[in-house]
Amino acid sequence: QLEESGGGLVQPGGSLRLSCTTSRFTLEDYAIGWFRQAPGKEREVVSCMSKDDGSTYYADSVKGRFTISRDNAKNTVYLQMNSLKPEDTAVYYCNRVTIPYDWGQGTQVTVSS
């Protein structure tokens, strides 16, 4: 399955970097997305990166604050999150954008003072 890490408790305005890796397949062969699910809400897409030209997508709510990137040598996709807000609090997941793989456990991000 996919393995997410890097979450934690951070104050508003703080930063975190999430990591996504797996031993099951090569991430660079797929478009990979970061998703999040807040309590009582549906899972939503946060950011995606294509497999071909590295083009990216960001939800309006995170545009300008979050950055998705890949390290193919480490088979890892990152999500750098800056200027965090309380409304970013959620469990964050990564997955293939098309033909989703088994969802991992996610990593909890809590933004609170």
Disulfide bonds with the S-S distance in Angstrom:
Cys20-Cys94 2.02
